Amino acid sequence: MYDFLKELGIKDVNYGATLGNSDGWLKTGGKELVSYSPIDGKPIAKVIQATAGDYETVIREAQKAFEKWRMVPAPKRGQIVWEIGEILRQYKEPLGKLVTLEMGKIKAEGMGEVQEMIDIADFAVGQSRMMYGFTMHSERPKHRMYDQYHPYGIVGVITAFNFPVAVWAWNTLIAAVCGDVNVWKPSSKTPLTAIAVQNIIAPIIDKYDLKGVFNLVIGKGSEVGELMINDKRVPLISMTGSTAMGRRIGEAVGRRLGRTILELGGNNAIIVTEDADLDMAVRATLFGAVGTAGQRCTSTRRIIIQKSVKEKFVNNLVKAYLQVPIGNPLDDGILMGPVIDHMAVELMMKAIDEVKQSGGKLLYGGEIVKAIGLEDGFYVQPTIMEVNNEYPIVQEETFAPILYIIEYEEFDDAIRMHNDVPQGLSSAIFTSSMHYQEQFLSHIGSDCGIANVNIGTSGAEIGGAFGGEKETGGGRESGSDAWKAYMRRQTNTINWGRELPLAQGIKFDID
């Protein structure tokens, strides 16, 4: 076993449910789950998953914890979250390595993901003193009106494998300063990173007696996940994953009139105009399409490029792709590790075949790679294909390093093709034209939740609210005023006079 696993408290066999404190691990009796590394296909450790009874125990303890946690002043909650950020700093290297081992992203990206957790802790500290409401002028004399925000209660956080720890922090640390408690259900493909996070923060939970505030349940979506999304005691579900899964969860939570934050699929495009800085555009495309082996929801999927510069751009991009070292992501110098599992490989190969059948052209890649000493890992070549935007497979999100090249002549056509997909997460344009830039950012431009100029689609900062439109779900989390999603809004009116005037001048008097 790797030394950093021991440092993180990961054992050969681990329990999959906790109330957050050091002694809070439940002796679960559920089915065994083996976590395999995509690096070499070998098992890392086992998890005994939570049962329905374990879930019930966690929810009941979370309810009790909420009654106490909501009464802690918000700045004090912020101080506790700051301490969580500090202890994450201490464990940045081993946790980052575990992200790489279990998920497959390169070491620099694994470290970067933990840094996102630290950054969001710092951001949440500031937010704990900035959760403002508005004061309004009443139309009635001697009345005061204002709005304020209150915590919901239990927030269910369902995370995906590709960002196994950062997305937890985006949600949980913001919700915590709002006064909410959380129950985390991680992806079954990356359970060990979740266990490690709980082990890391346990001393802070112990110090402040926060049992039940930061909880974990590991189990199948069809079992533990179904209990959570149908549970009226969980008023808010924040879920990151596929559009299909988001639709299922949105319907289930909607039936009970609960609330959701849905961060779903992306089909992100970069428009490259005739006056663009092609060197910048190539570098941004390389990271956006190849980073995390194309397994970010913000990964660049499509390049919509002006006809006159397409050939030069593609030639330079292919040269860049040829220089990408593929292999063990724990090794220095590697820029692309494996995809998550054999199913991801199969989906990628299927997508490539569908593009060819539709009339598309393979420009680079498209092969399975067998890395020396890592024959059982899941390695592929990053792939470039020339396509039409209308191909059915191009309209879908394939969670793999496939990049589609789409040609345009008129800028309005580029905007139309950019928006003519079901998803609406991240978007970008490379241009030197103020006119193109401003049209792209206007209401007749990009229809995505994120729109960038002269930077790529991937690598969002935590200071901005993250999320998308259309089939991406419409949710927002992380920065800006995303904290409002974790609280219920209340309008208050105070009559400090001795009369009872009604609004709209209505008279309703009796003798």
Buried (B, 14 or more C-beta within 10 A) or exposed (E): EBEBBEBBBBBEEBBBBBBBBBEBBBEBEBBEBEBBBBBBBEEBBBBBBBBEEBBEBBBEBBBEBBEBBBEBEBEEBBBBBBBBBEBBEEBBBBBBBBBBBBBBBBBBBBBBBBBBBBBBBBBBBEBBEEBEEEEBEBEBEEBBBBEBBEBBBBBBBBBBBBBBBBBBBBBBBBBBBBBBBBBBBBBBBBBBBBBBBBBBBBBBBBEBEBBBBBBBBBBBBEBBBBBBBBBEBBBBBBBBBBBEBBBBBBEBBEEEEBBBBBBBBBBBBBBBBBEBBBEBBBBBBBBBBBBBBBBBBBBBBBBBBBEEBBEEBBEBBBEBBEEBEBBBBBEEEBBBBBBBBEEBBEBBBEBBEBBBEBEBEBBBBBEEBEBEEBEBBBBBBBBBBBBBBEBEBBEBBBBBBBBBBBBBEEBEBBBEBBBEBEBBBBBBBBBEBEEBBEBBBEEEBBBBBBBBBBBBBBBBEBEBBBBBBBBBBBBBBBBBEBBBBBBBEEEEEEBEEEEEBEEEEEEEEEE
